[in-house]
Amino acid sequence: MPTAPPRHGRPTEKTFLRRRIGIGVGAVFFLVVGYLSFSLGTFLVDPAYGTSAGARGAEWVREHGGGSLVTSVENWWYTNHPPAKGGKPADGSITTGKDEGPRGSHLPAPAPIVSPATPALPGEGTWSPVGNTVDGYPAILKATVRVDAIHTSDVAAVAWMDTTLLKASLYSGSFIPGGGPYSNTAPIKPLAAKTTIAAFNAGFRMGDANGGYYCDHKTILPLRDGAASYVIYEDGSSTIGMWGRDVTLTKKVTAVRQNLDLIVDGGKPVAGLSINNNAAWGKTLGGGVYVWRSGYGITATGALVYVGGPNMSIVALADLLVRAGSVRAMELDINTDWVQFSTYRYPATGAANGADGTSLLPNMVSSPARYFTTWFNRDFFVMQARPPSTPPVTTTTSP
């Protein structure tokens, strides 16, 4: 007799369990992939995370725990693609200044900057006014100078700001420092725009800044003793110093932005800048890499100086800050997408806007308009004209 075909019984409990696990794993996989795709997609189309798809993708990776990977890739790239040595700057990149003449009771004009590269080029290190005047005087002067004695085709710009004519504000973002809402945030509002002379980048992402953040009379992130700190007071005066030594929290303080450690102290670069000390000089790219950098210093007369430019090490940045007269200085943000200083020139009856802004260097890739957009979610600094009745501030220490 023929053998009867085997009977297929009902699936066992183990089979059901395997099916459920398979379905669950598949669902989780598609949910994760879907979320990551959506999340990455939102970064790639959002200009707040950079001007290029590469920069936006790097920001997304940092936000998802891949900061070390991004840093490793950036270090590899910059190490294997160093800037050219020697050469001459592009035509027109060195601007020629002019004698500003007497400045009344306001801060005396700074001396020309001695170039780190010799011989100096025509116009190198001389000052010229940029942005709107205040009370008939230039409130901001600009000079251009080569970044160091080796990379002589690269040019940095220096902005010198008269603090007797200008008052400072810190604008906070939902991404940096995060949270909010804040009283000052992008876009610069129409009333503030009527007196805005300049706006420029602040420091690192807070996870990389090794410091704290204070605004609206409250601590957003704890302030660190010893950190390089830019401190703004109720009257709009401001200073730069080491937290706990030069500056402390008082009732008159309205904002504190910390970023790493001082790179200039006592009028000279601090020791150890050439060492890639991630705690002191940043775990993003350290100090030895040649990259777009910016820095912020205060002079003996109380003027503020901003330096920004391409292909600089932290040593070159500190050197230029000293050459511009800084007695104390800190590093601000780095990388092509984030180093951005804009001045605004507009009719006396008008107000600043993105269209009338001018970058301190023409090769700064981010637009002066970013400070007047709703999408810009990082912190930045704004300089506004002081009311005529405001007494001048000429000290390098806190009030």
Number of C-alpha atoms within 10 A of each C-alpha: 3 4 5 6 6 6 6 6 6 7 8 8 9 9 11 11 11 11 12 12 12 12 12 12 12 12 12 12 12 12 12 12 12 12 12 14 11 12 13 16 14 14 20 22 15 15 18 19 25 21 18 14 15 12 18 23 19 22 20 22 17 15 10 11 10 13 19 13 13 19 17 12 13 17 18 11 11 15 13 9 10 12 17 12 12 12 11 14 16 10 7 7 20 22 18 17 18 10 10 14 8 11 13 8 8 16 20 14 19 15 12 16 20 15 19 18 15 11 9 13 15 10 16 22 26 22 26 19 19 22 22 24 18 21 12 8 16 19 27 29 21 24 26 28 28 29 26 23 15 15 20 19 19 23 24 25 24 28 25 26 24 26 28 22 25 26 26 25 22 25 25 28 21 17 16 20 21 17 11 14 10 14 11 20 23 22 18 22 17 14 10 15 19 19 23 28 27 30 27 21 22 30 26 24 17 18 12 17 26 22 23 22 23 23 22 15 14 11 13 16 16 11 21 18 15 18 24 30 31 25 28 24 20 14 16 19 24 28 27 30 29 22 23 14 10 15 22 16 15 11 8 13 23 21 25 30 28 34 29 26 24 26 28 29 19 11 18 18 24 17 11 13 20 16 14 17 15 15 13 21 27 19 19 20 22 21 24 19 19 23 21 21 25 32 27 27 31 31 24 15 18 24 27 24 24 26 27 29 29 24 25 26 22 26 22 23 30 30 19 28 32 25 18 26 23 30 22 28 35 31 30 23 21 24 17 20 19 24 24 27 29 27 24 24 20 19 9 11 6 12 19 27 23 17 13 15 21 19 20 26 21 9 13 20 16 19 17 24 18 21 27 20 16 12 16 22 23 24 25 24 18 25 24 23 22 22 13 11 6 13 11 17 22 17 17 21 15 18 14
